């Protein structure tokens, strides 16, 4: 009786953790893409050949993670599920150990941007998790389906379809839930205040520089500011320029201060400005900061005295309320 109780508790804990961990990344797979790019970089695993496939890796692992969590809870294909959970956890264990031991990646991203853990905290979390999975492996015969007949199979495939739909939606638009310091409703000036515990401020490296100075302090005091984010011009979706041009012209007519913001070279930006007849000047900002601000390239961020009031991928800029 005790063994059965321990097995079921382990089953619930493992399933819930995998579902939560997968969900907070599912709503923002581009964040996981950036994390894989960091892992694959020369400075970490030196697997730069895999960087172009970082998004694919992210989607496969995220969907696998959350789907396995569902499968263990409903008891579908328990042997396959438990072994898959163990394999996936061992991969995560290695990555977190590598990050912690060599101090290569300070945030593994195991809970996306929802919960921040140090590499060693994440490593020990994975050790404990593997302990629960080993319990399930030893007592695998006690893992029975919650539903009879084909119900577990149907639930699994419906879940998979739902997860893939969410991935497609957030990649086309923006994350369903924004856990970052630049989310709608967040005030960037307040985010720049350093916590009393000495940790880094939620909003850092945020500068909007022209050739002479940082305009961020000025722009964060204005009521109507539109920032057109193009973190890397060479990776910007060219199909978005016509829509960006239309919405920026509309914003200017309504009294908005409009700037493009990029980490690309100024010469390339001047070429793009002339080629697409863009009605605004460009400012420079750190690429990582821009990727954190909005998961779109190009994307639009609306500020009112430093508070983020709207964010849209270029596909949805017609929905902006100006």
C-alpha positions in Angstrom: 0.0 0.0 0.0 2.8 2.4 0.9 4.7 1.6 -2.3 1.6 2.4 -4.3 1.1 5.7 -2.5 4.8 6.7 -3.1 4.5 5.7 -6.7 1.4 7.8 -7.3 2.8 10.8 -5.5 6.0 10.6 -7.6 3.8 10.2 -10.7 1.8 13.4 -9.8 5.0 15.4 -8.9 6.8 14.4 -12.1 3.8 15.0 -14.4 3.0 18.3 -12.8 6.6 19.6 -13.0 7.0 18.5 -16.6 3.7 20.1 -17.6 4.5 23.4 -15.8 8.0 23.5 -17.1 6.9 22.8 -20.6 4.0 25.2 -20.5 6.0 28.3 -19.5 8.3 27.6 -22.4 5.5 26.6 -24.8 4.0 30.1 -24.6 7.3 31.6 -25.7 9.4 29.1 -27.8 11.5 31.8 -29.2 13.0 32.4 -25.7 14.0 28.7 -25.7 15.5 29.2 -29.2 17.7 31.9 -27.9 18.8 29.7 -25.1 19.7 26.8 -27.4 21.6 29.3 -29.6 23.6 30.2 -26.4 24.3 26.6 -25.6 25.4 25.8 -29.2 27.7 28.8 -29.4 31.5 28.5 -29.6 31.9 29.7 -26.0 29.7 26.9 -24.6 29.3 23.6 -26.4 31.0 24.8 -29.6 28.3 23.3 -31.8 27.7 26.3 -34.0 26.6 24.0 -36.9 23.4 23.4 -34.9 22.5 27.1 -34.3 20.3 27.3 -37.5 18.2 24.5 -36.0 17.9 26.0 -32.5 14.2 26.8 -32.9 13.4 23.2 -34.1 15.3 21.8 -31.2 13.4 24.1 -28.8 10.0 23.2 -30.2 10.6 19.4 -30.2 11.9 19.4 -26.6 9.2 21.7 -25.3 6.4 19.7 -26.9 8.0 16.4 -25.7 8.4 17.8 -22.2 4.8 18.9 -21.7 3.3 15.9 -23.6 5.3 13.4 -21.5 3.9 15.2 -18.4 0.4 14.6 -19.7 1.1 11.0 -20.6 2.5 10.1 -17.2 -0.5 11.6 -15.4 -3.1 9.7 -17.5 -1.0 6.6 -17.7 -0.6 6.2 -21.4 2.2 3.9 -22.6 3.8 4.0 -19.1 7.0 2.1 -20.0 7.8 4.3 -23.0 6.8 7.4 -21.1 8.9 6.8 -18.0 12.0 5.8 -20.0 11.5 9.0 -22.2 11.2 11.1 -19.0 14.4 9.6 -17.7 16.3 10.2 -21.0 15.1 13.8 -21.2 15.9 14.5 -17.6 19.5 13.1 -18.1 19.9 15.5 -21.0 18.8 18.4 -18.9 21.0 17.2 -16.0 24.1 17.2 -18.2 23.3 20.7 -19.6 22.7 22.2 -16.2 25.8 20.5 -14.7 27.9 21.8 -17.6 26.4 25.3 -17.1 27.0 25.3 -13.4 30.5 23.6 -13.3 32.0 25.7 -16.2 29.9 28.8 -15.4 28.9 29.0 -19.1 25.2 29.7 -19.1 24.0 31.6 -16.0 20.3 30.9 -16.6 19.5 27.5 -18.1 15.9 28.6 -19.0 14.3 25.4 -17.6 11.3 27.4 -16.5 11.5 30.0 -19.3 11.3 33.5 -18.0 8.7 32.6 -15.4 11.1 31.4 -12.6 14.8 32.1 -12.5 17.1 29.6 -11.0 20.9 29.5 -10.7 22.6 26.7 -12.6 23.4 24.8 -9.4 19.8 25.2 -8.2 18.6 23.8 -11.5 21.1 20.9 -11.3 20.0 19.8 -7.9 16.3 20.2 -8.9 17.1 17.7 -11.8 18.8 15.3 -9.4 15.7 15.2 -7.2 13.5 14.9 -10.3 15.5 11.9 -11.6 15.1 10.3 -8.1 11.3 10.4 -8.5 11.5 9.1 -12.1 13.6 6.2 -10.9 10.9 5.3 -8.4 8.4 5.2 -11.3 10.8 3.1 -13.3 11.2 0.6 -10.4 7.4 0.4 -9.8 6.3 0.9 -13.4 3.7 -1.9 -13.0 1.8 0.3 -10.5 1.3 3.0 -13.1 -2.2 2.3 -14.5 -4.2 4.3 -17.0 -6.7 6.7 -15.5 -9.2 6.0 -18.2 -10.4 2.9 -19.9 -10.3 2.0 -23.6 -8.9 4.5 -26.1 -9.4 7.6 -23.9 -5.7 7.9 -22.9 -4.6 7.7 -26.6 -7.2 10.2 -27.6 -6.2 12.6 -24.8 -2.6 12.3 -25.8 -3.1 13.1 -29.5 -5.6 15.9 -28.8 -3.0 17.4 -26.4 -0.3 17.1 -29.0 -2.5 18.9 -31.5 -3.3 21.6 -29.0 0.3 22.2 -28.2 1.4 22.4 -31.8 -1.4 24.9 -32.4 -0.1 27.1 -29.6 3.4 26.9 -31.0 2.1 28.0 -34.4 0.1 30.8 -32.9 2.8 32.3 -30.7 5.4 32.1 -33.5 3.0 34.0 -35.8 2.0 36.6 -33.3 3.5 37.0 -29.8 3.8 34.9 -26.6 0.5 34.1 -24.9 2.0 35.1 -21.6 4.9 37.5 -21.2 7.0 36.9 -18.1 9.6 39.5 -19.0 10.4 42.9 -17.6 9.1 44.5 -20.9 5.6 43.0 -20.7 2.5 45.1 -21.3 1.8 47.1 -18.1 5.5 47.2 -17.0 7.2 50.5 -16.4 10.7 50.5 -17.7 11.9 53.3 -15.4 10.8 51.3 -12.4 12.4 48.2 -13.9 15.7 50.0 -13.9 15.8 50.3 -10.1 18.2 47.8 -8.6 16.8 45.5 -6.0 17.9 45.9 -2.4 19.4 42.5 -2.4 22.1 43.6 -4.9 20.8 41.5 -7.8 20.7 42.9 -11.3 17.8 45.2 -12.3 15.1 43.6 -14.4 15.6 46.3 -17.1 19.3 46.7 -17.8 21.4 47.6 -20.9 18.4 49.6 -22.1 19.8 52.5 -24.1 18.4 54.2 -27.2 21.5 55.9 -28.7 21.9 58.2 -31.6 25.3 59.4 -32.8 25.6 61.7 -29.8 23.8 60.5 -26.8 21.4 58.1 -25.1 17.8 59.3 -25.8 16.2 56.7 -23.4 15.7 59.1 -20.5 14.0 61.6 -22.8 11.8 59.1 -24.6 10.7 57.4 -21.3 9.2 60.7 -20.2 7.1 61.1 -23.3 3.4 60.1 -23.5 3.3 58.9 -27.1 6.3 56.8 -28.2 6.5 54.1 -30.8 9.6 52.0 -31.1 10.0 49.8 -34.2 12.2 46.9 -33.1 14.5 45.3 -35.6 17.1 43.6 -33.5 19.2 42.4 -36.5 18.4 43.8 -39.9 19.8 40.8 -41.8 17.3 38.6 -40.0 14.3 41.0 -40.3 11.3 39.7 -42.2 11.3 42.0 -45.3 7.6 41.4 -45.7 7.0 43.5 -42.6 8.4 46.7 -44.0 5.3 47.9 -45.9 3.1 47.4 -42.8 5.7 49.1 -40.6 5.8 52.0 -42.9 2.0 52.4 -42.9 1.6 52.2 -39.1 4.5 54.5 -38.4 3.1 57.1 -40.7 -0.2 56.8 -39.0 1.4 57.2 -35.6 3.4 60.3 -36.6 0.2 61.9 -37.8 -1.3 61.2 -34.4 1.5 62.9 -32.6 3.7 59.9 -31.7 7.5 60.1 -31.5 8.6 57.2 -33.7 12.0 55.6 -33.9 13.4 52.4 -35.3 15.7 50.5 -32.8 18.3 48.0 -33.9 21.7 46.6 -33.1 22.7 46.5 -36.8 25.3 48.8 -38.4 24.2 52.4 -39.1 25.1 52.1 -42.8 22.8 49.0 -43.3 20.0 50.9 -41.5 20.4 53.9 -43.8 20.1 51.6 -46.8 17.0 50.0 -45.4 15.5 53.4 -44.5 15.9 54.6 -48.1 14.9 51.3 -49.8 11.6 51.0 -47.9 11.0 54.8 -47.5 10.7 54.5 -43.7 9.6 57.7 -42.1 11.7 57.5 -38.9 15.3 57.5 -37.8 17.1 54.6 -36.1 18.6 54.4 -32.7 21.0 51.8 -31.4 20.3 49.3 -28.6 21.9 46.0 -27.4 20.6 43.0 -29.5 19.9 40.9 -26.4 17.9 43.7 -24.9 15.8 44.0 -28.1 15.2 40.2 -28.3 14.0 40.4 -24.7 11.7 43.4 -25.4 9.7 41.7 -28.1 9.7 38.3 -29.8 9.3 39.8 -33.3 11.6 41.2 -36.0 10.2 43.6 -36.9 7.9 44.3 -34.0 6.3 47.5 -32.4 6.3 48.6 -28.8 4.2 51.5 -27.6 5.3 53.5 -24.5 3.5 56.0 -22.4 5.8 57.7 -20.0 7.9 54.6 -19.8 5.1 52.1 -19.4 4.6 49.5 -22.1 1.0 49.9 -23.3 1.0 47.8 -26.5 3.2 45.3 -28.3 2.6 43.8 -31.7 4.3 41.6 -34.2 4.4 43.3 -37.6 1.6 41.0 -38.8 -0.7 42.5 -36.2 0.2 46.2 -36.3 -3.2 47.1 -37.8 -4.6 46.2 -34.4 -2.7 48.9 -32.6 -4.8 51.5 -30.9 -3.2 54.8 -31.7 
